[in-house]
C-alpha cells in the first residue's frame, strides 16, 4: 500500500464505473476523488481520523470530512456532491460509512423536526382554546387546526365546504366536506366543543340565520369572482399562526404527533389513518392535557 492509500484504487474504480469512451466523466471523477483524498489524508496526518484507507473509514470520519469542508467555506451543494462521489468510491471498497453517516443525519433531523413540531402543536392547541378576538387570527387558527386534525392538504382545505344539517334537534350540526390526501371526498361532522376556535370562526363568518343545509365554501374568497380563497391566502394562514406562536411547524409532522397521541389514548385500535366521524374519539384525558404534560 502506498503512502496515499485513498488514491490506490481510483483508477480501477473509474474503469469499472465509467465507459472508456467517456473521458470527460472519468477526468471529472478523478479530479474530485483526488481532491477528496488530499483532504482525507490531511485529516489523518493531523490525527483527526485514524486512517485514510477507503476500506476503513468510519461514519465519524465522514463527519470530520464534512466539518473540514464546511470550515473552509465550501457550499452545502459542493459537500453533497463530494459525499456522492465518496459514497460510490467507498461502496467500491465494500464500505457503507457514507450511507451510515447520512442515515444518522436523517434520523437526527427527523427527531429535531418532530420535537419542533410537538412544541408548535402544543402552542397551536393553546391558541385553539384561547378566546381570540381578532377575526383574522380566528380564521388562520381555524384553517391550521382543521388541516392538522383531518390531515387535509391546505390546497384542498381551502376548497372545503360547510353546511348545517339540523338533524335530531341539533341546531349547530355542522359538517365539512373536503378531498383528503388519498383523493377521497370526506364528509365529517365538527365537534365544536373540541374545536372552539372553529366554532368562533363559524359564528363570525356564518350567522346561524344565513348558514343552511346547502354546502357553502368554508373559506370564501373576498373576491366575488371566486368561490374560495386562493393558495397564497391559505399559505398566509400558516404564516400568521407561526408568527403568533413564535415558531414554525410542519403540517404532516403535527398531524402524525396528533394521531400517535390519539392512538395511545384511544381504547380502539384505528384501522384508518384518520378517525372517521368526530375528529377525536373517546379518550382517557384531553389531548391538550397530554400536550401540556399534565
C-alpha positions as CSV (number, residue, x, y, z in Angstrom):
1,X,0.0,0.0,0.0
2,X,1.3,3.4,-0.9
3,X,1.7,6.5,1.3
4,X,-1.7,7.6,0.0
5,X,-3.9,4.6,0.3
6,X,-7.1,6.5,-0.5
7,X,-5.8,7.1,-4.1
8,X,-4.7,3.5,-4.7
9,X,-8.0,2.3,-6.1
10,X,-9.2,5.4,-8.0
11,X,-8.2,4.2,-11.5
12,X,-9.7,0.8,-11.0
13,X,-12.9,2.4,-9.7
14,X,-13.1,4.8,-12.6
15,X,-12.5,2.0,-15.2
16,X,-15.3,-0.1,-13.7
17,X,-17.7,2.8,-13.2
18,X,-17.3,4.7,-16.5
19,X,-17.1,3.8,-20.1
20,X,-13.6,4.1,-21.5
21,X,-15.0,6.5,-24.2
22,X,-16.4,8.9,-21.6
23,X,-13.1,10.6,-20.8
24,X,-14.8,13.7,-19.5
25,X,-16.7,11.9,-16.8
26,X,-13.5,9.9,-15.9
27,X,-11.4,13.1,-15.6
28,X,-14.1,14.8,-13.5
29,X,-14.4,11.8,-11.2
30,X,-10.6,11.5,-10.9
31,X,-10.2,15.2,-10.0
32,X,-13.0,15.1,-7.5
33,X,-11.7,11.9,-5.8
34,X,-8.1,13.0,-5.7
35,X,-9.2,16.3,-4.1
36,X,-11.2,14.3,-1.5
37,X,-8.2,12.1,-1.0
38,X,-6.0,15.0,-0.2
39,X,-8.4,16.2,2.5
40,X,-8.8,12.8,4.0
41,X,-5.0,12.3,4.1
42,X,-4.6,15.8,5.7
43,X,-7.2,14.7,8.4
44,X,-5.2,11.6,9.0
45,X,-1.9,13.4,9.2
46,X,-3.4,15.8,11.7
47,X,-4.6,12.8,13.7
48,X,-8.2,13.9,13.4
49,X,-9.1,10.5,11.9
50,X,-7.1,7.2,12.3
51,X,-6.9,6.1,8.7
52,X,-7.1,7.3,5.1
53,X,-7.8,3.8,3.8
54,X,-11.1,3.9,2.0
55,X,-12.0,0.5,3.3
56,X,-11.5,1.6,6.9
57,X,-13.2,5.0,7.0
58,X,-16.0,5.2,9.6
59,X,-19.2,7.4,9.8
60,X,-17.3,9.6,12.3
61,X,-14.5,10.1,9.8
62,X,-17.1,11.2,7.2
63,X,-18.4,13.7,9.8
64,X,-14.8,15.0,10.2
65,X,-14.5,15.3,6.4
66,X,-17.8,17.3,6.2
67,X,-16.7,19.6,9.1
68,X,-13.4,20.2,7.3
69,X,-15.1,21.1,4.0
70,X,-17.6,23.4,5.7
71,X,-14.9,25.1,7.8
72,X,-13.3,26.1,4.5
73,X,-16.4,27.9,3.3
74,X,-17.5,25.2,0.9
75,X,-21.2,25.3,-0.1
76,X,-23.6,22.6,1.0
77,X,-24.2,21.7,-2.6
78,X,-20.5,21.0,-3.1
79,X,-20.3,19.0,0.1
80,X,-23.3,17.0,-1.2
81,X,-21.5,16.2,-4.5
82,X,-18.4,15.2,-2.6
83,X,-20.4,12.8,-0.5
84,X,-22.0,11.3,-3.6
85,X,-18.6,10.6,-5.1
86,X,-17.2,9.4,-1.8
87,X,-20.1,7.1,-1.2
88,X,-19.7,5.4,-4.6
89,X,-15.9,5.1,-4.0
90,X,-16.3,3.6,-0.6
91,X,-19.0,1.2,-1.8
92,X,-16.5,0.0,-4.3
93,X,-14.3,-0.9,-1.3
94,X,-17.3,-2.5,0.4
95,X,-17.6,0.3,2.9
96,X,-21.0,1.7,3.9
97,X,-19.6,4.6,6.1
98,X,-21.2,7.4,4.0
99,X,-24.6,5.7,3.9
100,X,-24.5,5.1,7.7
101,X,-23.5,8.8,8.2
102,X,-26.3,10.1,6.0
103,X,-28.8,7.8,7.7
104,X,-27.8,9.1,11.1
105,X,-28.1,12.7,9.9
106,X,-31.6,12.0,8.6
107,X,-32.6,10.4,11.9
108,X,-31.4,13.3,13.9
109,X,-33.1,15.8,11.5
110,X,-36.3,13.8,11.8
111,X,-36.1,13.9,15.6
112,X,-35.4,17.6,15.7
113,X,-38.3,18.2,13.3
114,X,-40.6,16.1,15.5
115,X,-39.5,18.0,18.7
116,X,-40.1,21.3,17.0
117,X,-43.5,20.3,15.7
118,X,-44.5,18.9,19.1
119,X,-43.6,22.3,20.7
120,X,-45.6,24.1,17.9
121,X,-48.6,21.7,18.2
122,X,-48.8,22.5,21.9
123,X,-48.9,26.2,21.2
124,X,-51.5,25.7,18.3
125,X,-53.8,23.8,20.7
126,X,-53.5,26.6,23.2
127,X,-54.4,29.1,20.5
128,X,-57.4,27.0,19.6
129,X,-58.5,27.2,23.2
130,X,-57.9,30.9,23.8
131,X,-60.7,33.4,23.4
132,X,-59.2,35.1,20.3
133,X,-61.0,38.3,19.3
134,X,-59.2,39.2,16.1
135,X,-61.2,37.7,13.2
136,X,-58.1,37.4,11.1
137,X,-56.4,35.3,13.8
138,X,-59.5,33.2,14.3
139,X,-59.7,32.5,10.6
140,X,-56.0,31.5,10.5
141,X,-56.1,29.2,13.6
142,X,-59.3,27.5,12.2
143,X,-57.6,26.7,8.9
144,X,-54.5,25.4,10.6
145,X,-56.4,23.3,13.2
146,X,-58.6,21.7,10.5
147,X,-55.6,21.0,8.3
148,X,-53.8,19.2,11.2
149,X,-56.6,17.2,12.8
150,X,-58.1,16.0,9.4
151,X,-54.7,15.8,7.6
152,X,-56.1,17.8,4.7
153,X,-53.7,19.3,2.2
154,X,-54.0,23.1,2.5
155,X,-54.9,23.4,-1.2
156,X,-57.9,21.0,-0.6
157,X,-58.9,22.6,2.7
158,X,-59.3,26.0,1.1
159,X,-61.9,24.4,-1.2
160,X,-63.8,22.7,1.6
161,X,-67.5,23.3,2.1
162,X,-69.6,23.7,5.2
163,X,-73.3,23.0,5.9
164,X,-75.6,22.8,8.9
165,X,-77.6,19.5,8.9
166,X,-80.1,20.5,11.6
167,X,-80.6,16.8,12.4
168,X,-82.2,15.2,15.5
169,X,-82.9,18.6,17.1
170,X,-79.3,19.7,16.8
171,X,-79.1,23.3,15.7
172,X,-75.3,23.6,15.3
173,X,-74.8,20.3,13.5
174,X,-72.0,21.4,11.2
175,X,-70.4,19.2,8.6
176,X,-67.5,19.9,6.4
177,X,-66.8,18.3,3.0
178,X,-63.3,18.1,1.6
179,X,-61.0,15.9,-0.5
180,X,-58.4,14.1,1.6
181,X,-54.8,13.3,0.8
182,X,-55.9,10.0,-0.8
183,X,-58.2,11.8,-3.2
184,X,-61.3,10.6,-1.4
185,X,-64.2,13.0,-0.6
186,X,-64.9,13.2,3.1
187,X,-68.0,14.5,4.9
188,X,-67.3,14.9,8.6
189,X,-69.3,16.4,11.5
190,X,-67.4,19.0,13.5
191,X,-67.3,18.7,17.3
192,X,-67.1,22.4,18.1
193,X,-66.8,21.7,21.8
194,X,-63.3,20.3,21.0
195,X,-62.7,22.9,18.2
196,X,-63.7,26.1,19.9
197,X,-61.7,28.4,17.5
198,X,-63.6,26.8,14.6
199,X,-66.9,27.5,16.4
200,X,-65.9,31.1,16.8
201,X,-64.9,31.3,13.2
202,X,-68.3,29.9,12.0
203,X,-70.2,32.2,14.3
204,X,-68.3,35.2,12.9
205,X,-68.3,34.2,9.2
206,X,-71.7,32.4,9.0
207,X,-74.5,33.8,11.2
208,X,-76.9,31.0,12.0
209,X,-79.8,32.6,10.1
210,X,-77.7,32.5,6.9
211,X,-75.9,29.1,7.0
212,X,-78.3,26.4,5.8
213,X,-78.1,22.8,4.8
214,X,-76.8,23.8,1.3
215,X,-73.0,23.5,1.3
216,X,-71.1,26.8,1.2
217,X,-67.4,27.5,0.9
218,X,-65.8,27.2,4.3
219,X,-63.2,29.8,3.4
220,X,-64.9,32.0,0.9
221,X,-63.0,34.5,-1.2
222,X,-63.5,38.2,-0.7
223,X,-63.3,38.4,-4.5
224,X,-66.8,37.9,-5.9
225,X,-65.3,36.3,-9.0
226,X,-64.1,33.3,-6.9
227,X,-65.8,30.9,-4.5
228,X,-62.8,30.0,-2.4
229,X,-59.7,31.8,-1.2
230,X,-56.5,31.4,-3.3
231,X,-53.4,29.3,-2.5
232,X,-51.5,32.4,-1.4
233,X,-54.0,33.3,1.2
234,X,-54.2,29.8,2.5
235,X,-50.4,29.7,2.9
236,X,-50.7,33.1,4.7
237,X,-52.7,31.4,7.4
238,X,-49.8,29.3,8.4
239,X,-47.5,32.3,8.5
240,X,-50.0,34.2,10.7
241,X,-50.1,31.3,13.2
242,X,-46.3,30.7,13.1
243,X,-45.8,34.4,13.9
244,X,-48.3,34.2,16.8
245,X,-46.8,31.1,18.4
246,X,-43.2,32.2,17.7
247,X,-42.1,29.1,15.9
248,X,-42.6,27.3,12.6
249,X,-44.3,23.9,12.1
250,X,-44.9,21.2,9.5
251,X,-48.5,20.1,8.9
252,X,-47.5,16.5,8.3
253,X,-45.4,16.2,11.4
254,X,-48.0,17.9,13.6
255,X,-50.7,15.5,12.3
256,X,-48.5,12.5,12.9
257,X,-47.9,13.5,16.5
258,X,-51.6,14.2,17.0
259,X,-52.6,10.8,15.6
260,X,-49.9,9.0,17.6
261,X,-51.3,10.6,20.8
262,X,-54.8,9.6,19.8
263,X,-53.8,6.0,19.2
264,X,-52.1,5.9,22.7
265,X,-55.2,7.2,24.4
266,X,-58.0,5.5,22.4
267,X,-59.2,2.1,23.6
268,X,-60.0,1.3,20.0
269,X,-57.2,0.4,17.6
270,X,-57.6,2.6,14.5
271,X,-57.7,0.9,11.1
272,X,-57.8,4.1,9.2
273,X,-55.1,6.8,9.2
274,X,-57.7,9.5,10.1
275,X,-60.5,9.0,12.5
276,X,-63.9,8.9,10.9
277,X,-66.9,10.9,12.2
278,X,-65.9,13.1,15.1
279,X,-62.3,14.3,14.8
280,X,-61.4,12.9,18.2
281,X,-62.5,9.6,19.7
282,X,-63.2,8.9,23.4
283,X,-60.0,9.4,25.3
284,X,-58.9,9.0,28.9
285,X,-57.8,12.6,29.2
286,X,-57.8,15.6,27.0
287,X,-55.3,15.9,24.2
288,X,-54.5,19.3,25.4
289,X,-53.6,17.9,28.8
290,X,-51.3,15.4,27.1
291,X,-49.6,18.1,25.0
292,X,-49.1,20.2,28.2
293,X,-47.8,17.1,30.1
294,X,-50.5,17.5,32.8
